[in-house]
């Protein structure tokens, strides 16, 4: 009681689009009376019997819900078993003092006496721990847990504990990261470490030749896991290798850059580049877990941090909140949760997930025209300018936080890359008062917006 289950469930419905069912509400509707009335007229045992019946039916259903359970449901052995078998369970963690302050005087039957309430809290605590797959404080934590994204400062030292399964690990990293964090990662992995591989830094990792080299070097079987420790390009390439090696093996990204932690490593998109365009060959291959350690950003060069801030600004614009103003660890958590929620709602990029490409059509075109020598974040900053201008929206946040400068590339090559990136009609992500949308735009307007990003 008092953990905020109903509030968070409603937020989850908005974030991931699943129907929400509050077990207590269904019991009240079926009984035709409130829970306090049920307790008073029929007793707690009668209420628990109805609660078990409703919850068991919903848990066995083939439909996918967000279920908000009453605090006492875990005291039923049957429901504990059904929760383990049929649900991903998040325990909304709250201390007893906060919970009591929220429910005292509320009329709840089991919140009439503080001593009894505290005793109930202590009795149920181990049962919550028994059934919970994860713990969280708010909707962001629950979304992250449901998406398999673990955000923790200092997670590198606990890497061996956090990696799911028990099979061998193939560590894939890049030279700079290997020099800074490679030894710590190998120590944390212990006996599970099977072998270590390196890919080049940046977009050079995302080539057919490098992917083939890694395919041929891997020695794990389908019981093994590819651990991708590095930036967004590294996790893209290693994830694609995992999606295709032995027809798909498990993988875990551990991003070491801001762009990776807030965007690239979340959601299961993996891809490599072709000379004709960025990310033209890829697969949706959701990681078993994504491990995000904001402490790894301490060694990040300033230019790489600015690259990541482009995705932070994009996320803040889409979320309607200045996320770029938050302290770094909280900024990472909030941005990662926003993307995780969108990806849970639309895992295969057929609907709302497409809005995450705000500015990216222009960015990818500029990157391809620059032979992928233009950093992704700098390209995204320019792409955001173009998208906001086409939307008739204020560009102040982009200009103040990212300060993008026009880039010197061949205009015609950039335009050809943009046309290929769209793979058809010129549908772009733009903004209006009620949020982002995808709509077809006149070629002349898009070309003009692209040309404004290119230096004379």
BATITI-209873 format. One record per residue (C-alpha): x, y, z. Coordinates in pm, whole numbers, padded with zeros to 5 digits, always signed. Example, Ala and Ser with C-alpha at 12.3 -4.5 7.8 and 13.67 -1.06 7.14 Angstrom:
+01230-00450+00780;+01367-00106+00714;
This chain:
+00000+00000+00000;+00116+00349-00078;+00390+00247-00322;+00223+00430-00612;+00127+00124-00818;-00186+00273-00970;-00013+00598-01067;+00286+00422-01222;+00063+00174-01407;-00126+00463-01566;+00204+00619-01672;+00315+00288-01821;-00002+00267-02025;+00085+00604-02178;+00449+00509-02230;+00428+00158-02377;+00069+00144-02497;-00040-00171-02315;-00386-00191-02155;-00378-00127-01781;-00577-00336-01535;-00593-00251-01164;-00679-00573-00982;-00851-00392-00695;-01074-00202-00938;-01184-00523-01112;-01267-00684-00777;-01473-00380-00678;-01656-00378-01010;-01735-00750-00992;-01852-00727-00632;-02051-00409-00681;-01899-00257-00370;-01580-00090-00253;-01292-00280-00093;-01359-00123+00250;-01720-00242+00216;-01603-00588+00115;-01377-00610+00419;-01653-00484+00650;-01934-00702+00515;-01758-01022+00405;-01412-01012+00564;-01058-01014+00428;-01070-01384+00332;-01361-01322+00094;-01177-01031-00064;-00859-01239-00106;-01053-01518-00274;-01196-01275-00530;-00855-01114-00575;-00697-01454-00649;-00968-01539-00901;-00934-01211-01093;-00553-01208-01086;-00519-01573-01189;-00748-01521-01487;-00555-01217-01606;-00215-01379-01556;-00320-01684-01759;-00461-01468-02037;-00287-01450-02373;-00339-01073-02370;-00047-00853-02265;-00135-00613-01986;+00013-00378-01736;-00127-00523-01413;-00134-00324-01089;-00156-00568-00798;-00279-00498-00450;-00006-00510-00191;-00133-00830-00034;-00165-01040-00349;+00184-01185-00297;+00067-01360+00019;-00112-01616-00199;+00120-01908-00294;-00087-01962-00609;-00042-01603-00726;+00329-01607-00645;+00366-01912-00868;+00158-01757-01146;+00358-01435-01127;+00682-01629-01166;+00540-01824-01460;+00347-01562-01655;+00464-01210-01566;+00758-00978-01552;+00727-00841-01199;+00860-00507-01080;+00852-00429-00710;+00786-00058-00657;+01022-00001-00368;+00908+00239-00096;+01017+00275+00266;+00765+00209+00540;+00759+00570+00663;+00669+00705+00318;+00409+00434+00263;+00244+00503+00599;+00231+00877+00539;+00058+00815+00207;-00211+00580+00341;-00279+00699+00695;-00633+00829+00729;-00723+00696+00382;-00988+00454+00500;-00799+00150+00375;-00895-00148+00592;-00534-00254+00661;-00407+00101+00725;-00594+00187+01041;-00314+00125+01290;+00049+00223+01241;+00198-00066+01439;-00013-00318+01250;+00079-00150+00921;+00452-00172+00997;+00416-00537+01093;+00235-00606+00764;+00508-00425+00574;+00778-00642+00734;+00585-00964+00670;+00534-00891+00302;+00882-00756+00223;+01048-01098+00168;+00754-01208-00050;+00804-00907-00278;+01172-00996-00303;+01080-01356-00388;+00858-01273-00687;+01023-00956-00819;+01228-00967-01139;+01334-00608-01075;+01288-00318-00835;+01212+00042-00919;+01110+00378-00779;+00912+00530-01063;+00780+00475-01415;+01123+00533-01570;+01271+00254-01359;+00988+00018-01449;+01023+00088-01823;+01399+00031-01804;+01351-00296-01616;+01088-00419-01863;+01323-00340-02152;+01614-00519-01985;+01815-00199-01940;+02017-00184-01619;+02145+00164-01529;+02390+00172-01239;+02693+00383-01161;+02972+00135-01093;+02813-00150-01291;+03144-00238-01460;+03277-00391-01138;+02965-00610-01115;+02965-00713-01480;+02995-01084-01401;+02687-01070-01176;+02481-00861-01416;+02531-01070-01729;+02244-01317-01770;+02298-01688-01825;+02602-01897-01748;+02761-01962-02086;+03089-01835-02230;+03139-01467-02312;+03306-01325-02622;+03413-00971-02534;+03409-00737-02835;+03558-00394-02780;+03760-00120-02950;+04121-00003-02898;+04068+00306-02681;+03807+00140-02463;+04016-00174-02428;+04306+00034-02298;+04093+00204-02033;+03833-00052-01929;+03937-00381-02090;+04129-00520-01793;+03850-00433-01548;+03591-00595-01773;+03795-00913-01812;+03853-00933-01436;+03481-00889-01369;+03389-01160-01621;+03616-01416-01457;+03594-01774-01579;+03311-01698-01824;+03543-01499-02053;+03610-01713-02360;+03794-01470-02588;+03848-01101-02665;+03810-00929-03002;+03864-00572-03122;+03691-00373-03393;+03809-00032-03515;+03681+00282-03348;+03377+00460-03491;+03200+00389-03819;+03500+00192-03946;+03370-00093-03728;+03049-00104-03930;+03189-00240-04255;+03131-00574-04423;+03502-00661-04403;+03524-00599-04029;+03204-00790-03960;+03333-01083-04166;+03659-01079-03973;+03470-01099-03644;+03237-01374-03769;+03540-01585-03858;+03721-01516-03531;+03437-01604-03292;+03459-01941-03119;+03144-01940-02904;+02842-02152-02986;+02474-02061-02942;+02505-02097-02564;+02751-01810-02561;+02701-01435-02541;+02861-01149-02731;+02942-00864-02491;+02985-00535-02678;+03189-00286-02476;+03230+00042-02661;+03058+00327-02838;+02742+00329-03046;+02913+00217-03367;+03079-00073-03186;+02753-00192-03032;+02579-00158-03372;+02837-00382-03538;+02874-00635-03257;+02497-00658-03224;+02464-00729-03595;+02727-01001-03566;+02532-01153-03274;+02210-01137-03477;+02364-01336-03761;+02633-01561-03609;+02500-01919-03573;+02167-01772-03692;+02153-01556-03381;+02321-01571-03043;+02254-01364-02732;+02430-01035-02680;+02470-00764-02421;+02578-00408-02505;+02765-00205-02245;+02794+00139-02406;+03086+00361-02309;+02975+00681-02485;+02691+00918-02412;+02529+00854-02751;+02542+00482-02680;+02402+00509-02328;+02107+00731-02416;+02027+00596-02763;+02235+00365-02981;+02262+00063-02750;+01893+00057-02653;+01614-00114-02841;+01770-00394-03043;+01847-00216-03370;+02176-00345-03513;+02330-00242-03844;+02635-00185-04058;+02703+00068-04333;+02750+00045-04708;+02927+00306-04919;+02583+00406-05049;+02445+00489-04704;+02444+00445-04329;+02279+00146-04159;+02157-00005-04486;+02218-00365-04367;+02088-00464-04027;+01856-00661-03805;+01629-00617-03506;+01796-00828-03235;+01696-00729-02882;+01978-00774-02627;+01936-01008-02333;+02034-00708-02122;+02177-00361-02176;+02416-00251-01903;+02463+00124-01867;+02729+00259-01630;+02736+00641-01631;+03076+00628-01457;+03227+00516-01788;+03158+00864-01925;+03421+01016-01695;+03696+00941-01949;+03493+01048-02251;+03661+01317-02467;+03470+01643-02479;+03394+01613-02849;+03236+01270-02792;+03033+01412-02506;+02899+01685-02739;+02811+01414-02993;+02603+01238-02731;+02433+01560-02629;+02277+01578-02976;+02076+01264-02895;+01996+01404-02550;+01857+01723-02704;+01660+01519-02956;+01513+01310-02675;+01429+01616-02470;+01253+01778-02766;+01047+01463-02823;+00971+01422-02451;+00884+01789-02409;+01132+01833-02123;+01477+01997-02102;+01652+01671-02017;+01986+01823-02119;+01977+02034-01801;+01983+01731-01565;+02291+01599-01383;+02466+01346-01602;+02363+01021-01430;+01997+01127-01414;+02014+01258-01769;+02129+00915-01885;+01857+00735-01687;+01575+00957-01813;+01685+00951-02178;+01740+00576-02173;+01396+00526-02019;+01229+00743-02282;+01380+00545-02567;+01316+00212-02392;+00948+00297-02356;+00914+00386-02723;+01090+00065-02825;+00868-00148-02603;+00563+00013-02760;+00695-00038-03114;+00981-00291-03119;+00997-00323-03500;+00988+00044-03596;+00647+00038-03761;+00483+00324-03576;+00578+00560-03295;+00939+00443-03288;+00992+00616-03620;+00969+00949-03435;+01307+00871-03278;+01453+00952-03620;+01388+01323-03570;+01667+01495-03766;+01828+01167-03865;+01730+01164-04233;+01942+01475-04282;+02213+01349-04048;+02258+01020-04231;+02276+01199-04565;+02549+01431-04441;+02743+01143-04287;+02735+00943-04610;+02842+01248-04814;+03133+01295-04574;+03244+00930-04613;+03137+00882-04250;+03415+01112-04130;+03154+01353-03990;+03079+01254-03627;+02724+01127-03583;+02636+01378-03310;+02746+01675-03519;+02537+01543-03808;+02234+01493-03581;+02267+01849-03447;+02246+01980-03805;+01961+01741-03882;+01765+01870-03582;+01804+02224-03712;+01659+02121-04048;+01370+01927-03893;+01277+02211-03658;+01294+02465-03937;+01065+02253-04156;+00831+02222-03857;+00828+02596-03797;+00959+02537-03445;+01207+02724-03228;+01569+02611-03276;+01712+02784-02966;+01780+02466-02766;+01972+02311-03054;+02174+02626-03117;+02247+02699-02749;+02335+02345-02638;+02489+02202-02955;+02606+02508-03152;+02609+02324-03488;+02814+02457-03780;+02742+02396-04144;+02949+02116-04293;+03146+02115-04617;+03028+01818-04825;+02913+01767-05183;+02550+01879-05197;+02449+01640-05475;+02604+01343-05301;+02424+01434-04979;+02095+01464-05166;+02140+01125-05335;+02221+00969-04996;+01908+01126-04846;+01691+00988-05124;+01838+00641-05074;+01802+00661-04696;+01430+00730-04733;+01387+00423-04957;+01079+00580-05120;+00863+00885-05051;+01016+01177-04859;+00851+01102-04527;+01023+01291-04248;+00979+01316-03873;+00854+01666-03791;+00694+01835-03491;+00361+01996-03425;+00188+02116-03110;+00072+01768-03006;+00409+01601-03065;+00614+01433-03337;+00463+01286-03651;+00581+01130-03977;+00460+01296-04294;+00551+01327-04660;+00722+01653-04748;+00770+01828-05084;+01109+01743-05233;+01183+02112-05294;+01137+02195-04923;+01353+01903-04812;+01626+01989-05061;+01628+02351-04948;+01652+02246-04580;+01943+02014-04664;+02127+02280-04863;+02107+02520-04566;+02320+02273-04367;+02603+02266-04622;+02880+02525-04621;+02952+02716-04940;
